[in-house]
Amino acid sequence: MAPRKPSELTVLSRRKSRLLGQITQIKNCLENVDSPLNQAGLKHKLASLSEIKGKIDALRNESYSVLSDEELPNFESSLDKMEEDADNLEASLNTLLEPYNSSSGVIHDRSVATSLRPYTPTTACLYNEVGERSVLLSTAKVKVQSAAGVWVLMTAILDSGSQQSLCSFQAANVLGLKKQDFCATIAGVSGSCFSVRKRVSTEISNGDSFKRKLNFLLVPEITGCVPTQPFDLTKMNLPQNITYADAEFNIPKQIDILLGEAIGIKEESSSNPNDQAMQHFKSSVRFNSGRYEVGFPWKRDKQELNDNFSVAENRAKSLAKRFIRDPNLFKQYFEILKEYESQGIIERVFQTEKPTDRAVFYLPHQAVFRQESLTTKIRIVFDASSHEDGQLALNECIWPGANLNPNIFHLLIYLRLNTIAITADIERAFLQISLRDEDRDAVRFLFPELESNQTNPYKFQVYRFKRVMFGVNVSPFLLSATIKYHIEKYREQYPAATEMLDTCLYFDDVISGAENISQALKLSKDADTIMKSASMTLRKWNSNNQTLMRTWKGEGLEIHPRHSEDSSQIPLSKVLGIPWNVVHDYFTIDVKGLMELDTSKPITKRVVLQSAGKIYDPVGFLSPYTIRLKCLLQELWLRKLAWDDELPPEICAIWSQWWSELPLLSELKIPRMILDSSGDSNSYITVEPELQR
């Protein structure tokens, strides 16, 4: 960053103060009841606010290149407060313009918006008294939870025709609820509309059996007093001995909240959650244009899901800063997304208005580096478990489905029983399954437009996935269910290959084997044919048999990139996380993660437990070694030591001895094949455990 002139921060602060003064002036005009603004005055103030907000954005962009990392947060925070005040004033101005039926003042300058159904109460009864007619709307007394956790009794109006629930600014302030940025356009009768820029979340209850968390759009006022005039209940022929939701429905009062269709009757299923996902899959799976299409099995109403835009935007801003510091990372990131777009995996979203009939969710994402990978050094990981404060995450709204994968231990044992080992994986398996159109807006994400816009790093392009992506809790289920559904078509034609794909496929990894080359070749070719018919390609074919590897290569199958015909080289592959020397056909132990532990720091119970967590041994190769660590942990628990207290000398001695033997593990060579089919052999293993108190 270039050296900053001493006066630049002062200049920015003065410009900010001038804008704040203009906002305060507009606020004072609205609060002056003696001189109310007419239509022209309201429109003029609305236009002024729009201009002020544009200047705030310009000031924000300029501050990115002027202020230091220490100064920027406070300056941005003050701009956020100014923008919030401007948003509230804008909402008030649009409300005051409603009687003029003018929708020209609605601002659509944010990337997320929604269109709501007209506010027309659908439940009412007609009351006649002395020639006068008054409409009684459905009202109720409800308990609303404040930010402090206190239940406050408020008046609600019930509107089953509204797709959103509303709350007045006054009620939100009484409750002390945190206001969240949100942009929506509420359309009413006669085409009138106004914008909403804030939203709150809280729980409502009837004090007895009903309780539900809802999102409320904030509006200056929901409606006038309801009813418009008091009336005598004794003159009405009402049912006796019943409890009314609002015992004072005949007395005019201010409405605090409007409850929309979100509180309607919801059918709760008592069946197994895994069955829910499977039933939805069977009813929604389709085969279109050479690939399968599936949908998300929603377990909650889509309207309950917040769009998560603010979280995704903040993460995207952090990512943009990282891109500026590391242009090479941006290049790799951008190339992956460009490839995704060219292959139809993702698409740009130009109409970013929030639809009312589908869920919208923005996924934060980050780069994960995998130096050991030969094909993809960087992977983009999406976070479907993120959420705003008090909001639901995408993963909380979708049934995860059952785990349809085989047991890892069983797979590895089966691999060791065959003379010829076979492994492969499906190229971008998740991304080969289409996601139905109505669910694609639930997997949107933001990416900085640095390629075309270097002046404003915080300008983002909206994308969405067209395929099933890894990171959503149901994705593993959808992948496994789709493959099992697909291979059933070939059960009679390729019985051995379908059985292998059904029982020896762990997510996208094939772990299998055969007794001879001809059997292995037929299995692999048939499996390749089956999967290609679903637009899935089996690749990285690997085996301990070098003749089979050469045959695969001649047949056009993509062999593992680590394979070398030079047997003097010892390529290491991994089978479900276990290092495998394919030339000499033995497993080794990877202790790199354990060896990286900082032993210069004091040894504590936390360090010992972290060490145990770094050991990956699904088959139990290291049991004689790891049992000592487990016994040590048991001793630490018996002594009731604190997590970060340094261990006693006698315990440290046991730990040090265990630690010193770690390098010996990397020298282990465990034969991949358990039994040699060439002859009979008998093996006997005797283990004598050391007795402990």
Buried (B, 14 or more C-beta within 10 A) or exposed (E): EEEEEEEBBEEBEEBBEEBBEBBEEBBEBBEEEEEEBEEEBBBBBBEBBBEBBEBBBEBBBBBBEBBEEEBBEEBBEBBEEBBBBBBBBBBBBBBBBBEBEBBEBBBEEBBBBBBBBBBEBEEEEEBEEEEEEBEBBBBBBBBBBBEEEEBBEBBBBBBEEBBBBBBBBEBBEBBEBBBBBBBBBBBBEEEBBBBBBBBBBBBBBEEEEEEEBBBBBBBBBBBEEBBEEEBEEEEEEEEEEEEEEBEEBBBEBBBBBBBBBBBEEEEEEEEEBBEBBBBBBEEBBEBEEEBBBBBBBBBBEBBBBBBBBBBBBEBBBEBBBBBBEEEEBBEBBBEBBEEBBEEEBBBEBEEBBBBBEBBBBBBBBBBEEEEEEEEEEBEBEBBBBBBBEBBBBBBBBBBBBBEBBBEBEEBBEBBBEBBBBBBBBBBBBBBBBBBBEBBBBBBBBBBBBBEEEEEBBBBBBBBBBBBBBBBBBBBBBBBBBBBBBBBEBBEEEBEEBBBBBBEBBBBBBBBBBBEEBEBBBBBBBBBBBBBEBBBBBBBBBBBBBBEBBEBBBEEEBBBBBBBBEEEEEEBEBBBBEBBBBBBEBBBBBBBEEBBEBEEEEEBBBEBBEEBEEEBEEEBEBBEEBBEBBEBBBEBBEEEEBEEEEBBEEEBBEBBEEBBEEBEEBEEBEBEBBEEEEEEEEEEEEEEEEEEEE
